[in-house]
């Protein structure tokens, strides 16, 4: 996921870090971003079943690609890989940062009186340079496995709640453009087209 009001590079280091946060792998290779319209982005992803070196290498590349694109979350389909896994490094509503890897994510959203919608702006690295309002529950919990196969659970508010929902959507083949009105989809397309020069084919390997 991309965020229009992400703190400037360098300020991230001073944000407090959640105890649930893990160290993301380093040393990965930046890959070109897969865009909306590519079939892998619009199909449910294959479950992760092998927590092996190949997965570790993919996850490291996803982390490198997310940072190169200045994103707060990235799913495997966004680097063209049909696998249900995402990585994230994202602040919550209090500015507390959580970093993690989630394979085979399952989302739990509040219901009834606990369900409150946040209609903040949302963006996607696979449709870069475009942001529109997208209403989503303001808290979310995701459960799955880490890159080693151990069970993990993350709960987030604010941007982190949005990110956990956005990335889990990717593993199910849903992009946030599927969740907004036709009018906002049109607005999104216009913004993406007018920003296209900043995101050439191969981005973010080109920057
Ligand atoms: Zn996205």
Boltz pocket constraint, residues with backbone or C-beta under 6 A from the ligand:
constraints:
  - pocket:
      binder: B
      contacts: [[A, 1], [A, 2], [A, 73], [A, 123], [A, 124], [A, 125], [A, 126], [A, 166], [A, 170]]
      max_distance: 6.0
